[in-house]
Amino acid sequence: MTIKGSPLFWGLVGIAVAGVFLPSRLSALSPPDKDQPLPVTLQADQLSYDPESGGYQAQGDVFLQRGKWQLYSDRMTWNPDRNEAGGEGHVRLLDEEGNALAAQAFELNLETGAGRLHQGRIFFRENNFHLEAEELHRRDDRNFSAQGATFTTCDGDDPAWRFRAEEVQVTLDDYARAKHVLFYLKDLPVLYSPYLIYPVSKRKTGFLIPRYGYSDNRGAQIFQPFYWAISRNTDATFHLDYLSRLGLGKGVEYRYIAPNDNRGEVHGYHINGFDEGEDRFAFSWEHDGFLPGKVRLVADVEYVDEKDFFEDFGEEAEEYNRETVQSVVFAQRNWEKLNLGTQVKYIKDLEKSSDGIVQRLPEARLSLVRKRLWSTPFFFGFGTSYNHFWRDEGADGDRLLLRPFLAAVFQPGGLAELEAELGVTERLYWTTEQDADQALFDASVALSSRFSRVYPTGGDSIKKIRHTVQPEVRYSYIPEKDQGQLPQFDHLDDIEPANRVAYSLINRLTARIEEPGRDPYYHEFLYLRLGQEFDIRESRRDREAGDEPLRPFSAIRGEMILRPTRWSYLDLDATYDMNPEQERFKIVRLGLGANDQRGNSLGFGYSYRDDDYEYLHGTLSTAYLDPLFLTYSGRFDLSGGGSNLEHVLKAEWRFQCWSLFVTFRDRDDDRGVMVSFSLRGLGNIFGS
């Protein structure tokens, strides 16, 4: 039953039932008033009131609730005037944040949240942080202190790792600060620190866990990063690295998010060479966002002073085999049909001198997307570009390119689409050596169509399959014209003549999938394209004795994207030359693999280019050895005698609250191992 009333009423009831066992479960409710906005509900098997102290005595499965607070114990006292509660025996407290406190006994002020727990334990849900102590003080809803405490992010009574400290101060969304700390693996003490700061937040300033390693080129390695949470929208990571054979490395990574969806990263790294080692420097900046006026700004800037920077610090083949670096800063403003863009671009050659490379400083483009002429099938548009070309060696200059065009689109019989375009390219030059100009027209006609049919399958989940066929024929013409008098900066200064027909056929297979519990969706599981060109100029070439045979047909190019399921794929891109004496594959790129989305995957790739390279690469990841997760990747050179280019084995021992990472790397000029570990919740351990 439930009894409600004033303190006087409860006093009379208390006198009547003092010392008497009440066989039914009782509850008391303090009504809200201006001094106590949240009411308190107290329930117990036995409940009595003491008029002298103004408090309640509760025994047997006691439950007290104030707002979202829930407090349980075997025995409890509550004084509504002072808003204080105390109790013992299987004490549990759940606060409004979902954090759980447990103890043998407690004293607590329900208004301020301050109190004391004896033989207490706290679980902070957001970070899976466990704190246990002989005596815990809850100063308010964010601050705690403890004596003789242990803390960890591991669950269970026997954690894999834990810290034990004489004294701990904890502030939620901040740090746990501990004095005279021992770090334990199971019950084995392995590390002592007089002072430790532990993050009780996902984003806090402090030293990140270091990494250790060794390689033939770098020697012994120690990488120590420091993370700085500058503000809600900016942070930085500082690096101090020791490499016994290369030098002392210092680096910074700065990340930012600004209004108008602007975001980016700035990286800088410098290494002081030991003994006769050279100093080296690298810098990069990536940015994407919008400036005032709806101007989009994109930056991809990269600079290194020495080629061997990538050879020594690159982790992947695409990094340590790089031959150039380039920096581009691009700004663009779009209107409904008009686009204006400008950029600066700088290229550095890592293999040889960059003095002869033509740099675009700057380049601007203005284009009008096709615009219909009234309600006719005719369109017009134009493209314009301006470039200032600069280089250390050779002529500098400016080029203005203008290309207006007319186009028409027809749909004869509604069965096909006929598209024609006629344009004129005018090039104007002002250089340090000469001024020049020339106009060149071009024309093209394309005929395409699209046919499709839907086939019912009667399957359990695949109900229908749509087959789509898209044939296309395109004719392109550019007259032959002498352009030798023009300055030569790029391919637009020597436009090749064209008189060719290109034809292709695309097949698509798309399934409609209906699965229980979700809306129907479409999955394109096959894309297949075959294409070829016929060069009319080549077919009419006058062949003399000793000349190359006529080869008007280009190599056939086939592209296939196969997705039989959502977790498997096969991609193929190949060209095959069918001309006499040339019958062979010229280019082959093959990739296939599967991923079950549970940590198991297999990937295979093959790359071939005639008289250039032939590579084989593969990756394998497995979670079947859980808690050991393995990933292997390798690259092999199949050209010539063949050789192993690189082997990488990554192993992670992953447990509930910690992981150990070991990476073995073997490539043709370097071998090494890297070791690191992480403790859950310990992105950083020695904070400031």
N, C-alpha and C positions, 0 to 999 in steps of 0.2 A: 504494500500500500504506500501511498505518497501523502506526507503531512506537510502543510505549508502554514506559515503564520509569523507573528512578530516574535522578537526575543522573549518578551514576557510570556507569551503562549508557550514557547519552547521551554522556558524555565519551569513552568508548572508541569509540563509533560515530563521533563527531566526528573523532577522530584518524585513524580508518581512512579517512574519506571527505573529509577536509579538502582543499579545492581541486579536488575531482573533481566533474564534472557528473553529476548523477543523472538519468537519462532519464525516470523515472516521477515522478508528483506525490507529495510527501511531506507528512506532518502530524505535529505534536507536540502532546501533550496534557499539561498539568500537572494532577495529581490533586488533588482538594480535600482540605484539612485544616483544623484549627481556626483557623489564621491566615489562610487564604484560602478562604472559603466558596464562591466561584464559580470553577470551573475555567476555564482558558484554552486554546482550541484554535488552533493555528497551522498553516496550510497554505500551500505554495508549490511552484513548479516545482523550485527548488533550496533545500536546507535543510542547514545545518551548525551544529555546536556548538563554542564556544570555551571550553575548561575553565578557562582563566586568568580570564576575565571572568565566567564562568558564564552567558553569554548565547548566544542563537541568532541566526544570520544567515540571512535569507530573501530570495530573489530570484525574480522572475517570477510575476506574477499572485498576489500575496500576499494571504491572507485570515486575519484574526485575529478570534476571537469570544470575548467574556467576558459570560456571561449573555445579555442582549438586545442588547448592543453588537455592532456589526459594523464592522470596520475593514479597508479595502482600500488597497493601494499597490503600486508596482512593486518597491520594495526596503524592507526593514524589519529592525530589530533588536529583540530582546525579551529582557529579563532577568527571569526568574521570581522571583529572590530579592528584587529591588527592585520588582517588578511594574511595570516601566517599558518603554515601547516608543517607537521612533522610526523615521522612514522618510521617503521622498521619492518623488516621481513619481506623479501622478494619485491623490492621497490622498483618500479618502472615508471618513467616519465617520457611522454611523447610530446614534443613542442610543435609550434605552428609551422616550423620549417621541415618537419618530418624527421628531425634528429631524435635519437633514442638515448636515454640515460637509465642506468640500472645501478642499484646499490643495495647494501644491507640495511642502511638507515639514512635518513635525510632530515634537513631542516630547510624550509623554503618560504620566501615571501612571494605570494602569488601576484602581487601588484608589480614589483620591480623585477622579479625573476631571480633575485639574488638568493643564494642558499649554499648549503654544504651537503656533500654526499660522502658517506663513509664506505670504504671498500667499493668505490664506484667505478663505473665504466660508461663511456660516452661513445656513440657512433654518429658521426657526421655524414649524412647520406650522400651529399653532392660529391664529395671527394673520397668516399669509402674509407674515411679516416677513423681509426679506433684509438681511444685514449683510456688507459686504465691506471688507477692510482689508489694508494691507501686512503688519501683524503682529497676530494675534489671540491673546489670552490666555484660556484656559478655566480659571477659578479653581476652580469646582466645577460641579455639575450645574445651577445656577441663575444663576451670575454669570459675566459675560464682560467683557473690556475690549479696546479696539482703538485703534490709532494710525493716523491718516490714513485714516479710514473713510468709507464711504458707506452709507446705509440707505434702504430703500423698502419698500412693500408691493406694488409692481408686479413682474410676472414678466417674464422676457426680459433679453437683454443690453443693450438700449437702452430703459430704463424711461421712462415718460411724465413722471415726477417723481421726485426723489430729494433727500436731504439729504447734504451732505458736511461732515465735521467733523474738527478736528485730533485730538480725543480723545472716545471714547464709552465709557460704562459701562452695561452692560445687565444687568438682573435680570429673569428670567422671571417672569410673572404680576405684574409691577410696571411699571417704567419703563426707558427708555433715556435716559440723561442725557448730553448732548453739549455741548462747548465750541467756540466760534468756528465757527458753523454758517452755511453757505450753502444756500439752497433753490434747486434747479434745475428748470426746465421743459425737459425734454429736456437740451440742453447749454447752455441760457441761464440764468445766475444772475439771480434776480429779488428775493431777500430775504436779508438778513444778520441774524443774531442772535448776541450773545455767549454766550448760554446757552439751551439748549432741552431740554425734557423731553417725551419721546414715549412714549405708552402702549404697553407690550407686554402688554396685558391688555384684555379687553372691558369692564371696569368699573373705572375709575380716576378719582380726583379731578383736576380741571383745567378750564381754559377751553375751552369748545366753540368751534367755528369761527363767527365772527360772520356776520351777514346785513346786507346793505346794500340801500337802496331809496329811492324818492321817490314821493310822492303829493301831489295838490293840497291835501288836508286836513292831512296830517301834515308835509309838507315833506320835507327830507332826513332819512333814517332810518338809524341804526346800532344793531343789536341785538347785545349781547354777553352770552351766557350763561356761567355758571360751574357746573360739575357737581361735587357733593361726594358721594363714596361713603362714607357715614357708617358703615355696617355691612353685614353680609350681608343684612339684611332691611329696611334703611332707606337712603334716599338723598334728595338735594335738588338742585334747580337754582335758582340765583340769576340774576336778570336785571338788567342795567343798560342802559337804552335811551335813545338820544338822538333826539328828534323836534323838528326845528327850529321847527315851528309850534305844537306842543302843549306840550312841556316835557321834563323828565327823568323817565323811568320807572324804578321800582325794583320788583322782584317776586321772589317765592319760590314754588317748587313742592316740596312735601314728600310723599314716598311711603313707605308702610310696609306691612309684612306681619307680623302677630302670630299667636300661637297660636289655635287653634280657627277657622282659616281666616278670620281678621279681616284685612282689607286696605282701604286707602283712600288718598286724596290730599287735600292741603290746598293751596289756591292763594290767594295774596294779591298785590295789585298797587296801587301808588300812583304818581301822576304829579304832579310839581310844575309848575304852569303857568308859562310864561315871560311876562314883561311883564304884560299884563292877563289872561292865561289863568288858568283856574280849576284848583285842586287837585281831583283825583278819586281815588276809591278803590273797589276791588272785592275781594270775598272769596268763596270757595266751599270746601265740604267735602263729599267723597263717601266713604261708608264702607259696608261690608257684612261681616257676620260674626256670631259667636255669643258671647254673654256667658255666665258661669257659670249653670247651671240650664237650659241649652238655650234660652235667650232669644236670638232673632235681633234684631240691631240694624242698621237701615238708615238712613243719613242722606244727604240731598240738600239741602244748604244753599247758598244763593246770595244775595248782597247787593251792590248797587251804589248809590252815593249820587246818581248823576245818570244820566238817560236817555241823554244823548249819549255816555256811556262806550261803549255798544254801537255807536252810530253811528260812532264814531271807530275802535274797535278790533275790531269784529265782522268776521270774514272771510267768513261765509256769510249768505245772506238771512235764514235762521232766527235769526241772531244780531242783525244790525243793525236788523231790523224788529221786535224784541220789544217788547211793550207792558207786560208784567208780569214780575216775578221772584218766585219763591216758595221758601220754605225748609220742609223737612219732615224731622222726626226721628221714626222709627217703631220700636217694639219689639213683638215678638210671641212668644208661647209657645203651641205646639200640643201637644195630647194626642191620643188616638185619635180622638175625636169632638168635642172641645171646643177652641175657639180663643179666645185672649185677646190683644188688641192694643191699643196706646195710641200716640198720636202728638201732636205739636205741629206746627202749620202756620201760617206767616205769609206773607202776600201783600203785595207792594208794587206799586203802579200807577206806571208810568213815564210815563204820559200826563197824569195829573191827580193830585189829592190822594188819599192813601190813607186819609184820616181816616174815611171812611164804610164802608170795607171791613170785613166781619165776619171776625175772626180766630178760629181754633179753638185755644185755649190753655187746657187740652188737650182731646183727644178720646180716648175709650176705647170699645172694642167687645168684647162677649163673645157668642159664638154656639155653638150646639150643632147640628152637622150632623145631617141626618136619621138618626134611630135607630129601628130596627124594634121594634114592639111584639110581643114574643115571636115566634111563627112565623106571624103574620098578615101580610096585605099592607098593614097600616097602619103609619104612621110618625109620629113627633112630633119637634119641634125648636123652637128659639127663637133670636131675634136681639135683642141688647140694645146700646144705645149711650148714652153720656153725653157731652155737650158743654158746655164753658164757652165762651160767645161773648163776645168783647170787641172794642170799637172806640172810636176817639177821639171820634167824633160819633154819637150815637144810643144806644139802650138796650143795656145789657149783660145777660147772664143765663145761666141753666143750663137744659138740657133733658135729660130722661131719656126714652128711647124704648124701649118693650118690645113685642116682636112674637112671641108664641107661635103655633105653627101645627100643624095636623094634615094629613097627606097619605096618599094611598092609591095603590097601583100595581097594576094588573091587566093580564093578558095574555090577552085573549079569543081563544080558539081558537089561541093561539100565533102568530097572524098579525099582531098589532098590540100596541101598548102604550098603555094608558089611564092617565093620571096626573091626579089631582085634588088640590087643596090649598085649605085654608080657614085664614085667619089673622086676627088682631086686632092692630091697631097702637094702642098706648096712648102718648100723649104728655103729659108732665108738665113744667110750666115754673115757674121761679122767676127773675124778672127785677127790674131796678131800678124798673120801672113797674107790673108786675102779676104775679099768679100765675094759672095757668090749667091746664086739662087737658081732654083729649078722646080718645075711643076711636073707631076706624074699622075696620070689617072689610073684607076682600077675599077673593075666591074666583077660582079658575081651574081649567079642565079642558083637558087636551091629549091628543090622539089622534095617534099617529105609527106608522109602519111602515117596514120596510126590505126591499126586494126586490133580488136580484142574480142575474146569470147570467154564466157564463164562456164566451167564444167563442174557439175555437182559431184561430190565424191562419196557421200554417204558415210563418212568417217565419224568417229566419236567426237573429236574436237575440230578436225579440219573438215568444214562443211562444203567449201567451194574453193576452186582454184581458177584464177583468171590468167589467161595467156595473152600477152600483148606483143604485137610485132610492129616495129617502127623502121621502115626503109627510108633512106635518104640519099639523094644524089645532089652534088654541088659542083658547079663549074666556076673557076676563078681565072681571071685574066689580068695580067699586068704587062704592058709592052716592054720590049727590050730597049733600054736607053743608056747611053754612055753617061756615067756619073763620076768618071775619073777626075773631073775638075773640081769636085766638091771636097771640102775638108772631111776627113774620116775620123769620127769620134765613136760611133756605134753602128749597129746594123741598119738604122734608119738612114744612114748616109749612102748606103749602097744596097738599094732594094732590089732583090733578085726578080727577074722576069718570071712570069707564070702563065701557063696555058695548060691547065690540067683539070681533070675530072676526078672528084673524090666520091666514093660510094661506100655506104655502110648499111648494116642490118643489125638491129637491136631486138633481142628477145627478153621478155620479162615474165617470170612466173610469180604470182602473188597469191597467198593463201588467206582465206577468211577463217579465223580461229575463234571458236566459241567454247569457253571453259566455264565450268560451274563457278558461280560466285563473282564473276567479273563481266564487264561489257565486252562484246565482240571486238576484235582488233584484226589488223591486216599485217601480214609478215611477208616481205618480198624475199623469197629464198633463192632466186636465181636471176642474175643479170648477165647477159652474154652479148658481146658486141664484136662484130667482125668488120674490118674496114680496109680499104686499099685505095691507091691513087693511080691514075693513068696520066702520064706526062706526054701531051701532044707534041710539044717542042722536041722532046727526046725521040719520039717516034719518027719525026721528019728530019732528024739530023743527018747530014750528008756524011756517010762513013767512008773513010779512006783506008788504004792498007796500013795496018799497024795500029789503027784506032781501036779504042775499047768497043766491044759489041754493044748494040743498041739494048737498052734496058728501060723501056718506057713504063713498065709496071713496077711500082714500089713494093717493098716487102708487105706481106699481109700482117696486119696487127689484130691480135685477138685479146679481148679483155673479159675475164669471167670473175664474178663475185658470187660465191655459193655460201648460203647460210641455211643448211638443212635444219638446224635447230637454233635456239637462242644462245646456246653455249658452244657452238662449233662453227668453224669457218674454213673456207678455202678461197684464196685470191690468186689469180693468175693473170699476168700481163706479158705477152710474148709477141715478137715479130719474126716472121719466117720469109726469107728471100727465095722466091721461086724462079728467079732469072737463071738462065743456063750458066753453068760453072759457078754459081753462087748459091746453090740449093742447100741452105742450112739455116739454123736459127741464128739471128743476129743479136737479139736481146731476149732474156728470160728473167722474169721476176716471179717467184712462187712463194706463197706463204700459206701455211695451214696450221690449225691448232684447235684445241678444245679447252674449256674452262667450266668446271662444275659449280663455280661461285662459292665453294666451300674450302678453298685453299689448294685445290688440285688443278693443275693446268699443264698443258703440253703445247709447245710451239716449235715450228720448223720453218726455215726459210732458205731459199736458194736464189742467188743472184749471178747472172752471167751477161757479159757484154763481149761481143766478138773481138778478139785480139786485144782485150783490155784487162778484164778480170773475171774470176770465177770463184765465188765464195759460197760457203755453206755455214749456216748458223742455226742454233737451236736453244730452247729453254725448257726446263722441266721444274715444276714446283709440286711439292707433295705435303699434305697434312695428315697422311695416314699414320705417321710415326708420332702423332700428338702425345706429349708436349714438344716434340722435336719437329720443327718445320724447316724443310730444305728447299733451296732454289739453286739450280745449276744452269749456267749459260756458257756457250762455247762458240767460237768462230774458227773456221778452217779455210785455208787458201788451197783451192783445188787446181790452180793453174801451175804449169811447170811440174815440178816434182811433188808439190803439195806440202803443206806445213800447218802446224797448229798455231793460230794467231793469238788466241786468248782462251783461258778457262777461268771461270769465276764460280766459286761455291760459297753460298751464304747459308749459314745455319743459325737458327733461332730456337733456343730453349725457352718456351713460353709457359709461364705459370700464372696463377690467378693474380698475383701481385708483384711479379718481377719477371724480367726476361734477360737472357744473355745472348749477345750477338757475336758471331765469329765469321769473318769473311776471308777466304783464301783467294788470291788472285795470281794467275800465272799467264804472262803474255811474253811475246818473243824477246823483249828487252828488259823485263822486270818481273820479279816475284815478290809477293808480300802477303802479310796477314794483318788483319785489323780486329781488335777486340773492344767491345763496349757492352755496357749493361744498363738496364733501366729498372728502377723501382717504381711501382705504380704510385702516382702522386708526386714523384720526385723528378719533375722536369728540372728542378734546381734544388740544391741542398744547403749551400752557404749563401744566404741572401744578405741584402743590406737594407 
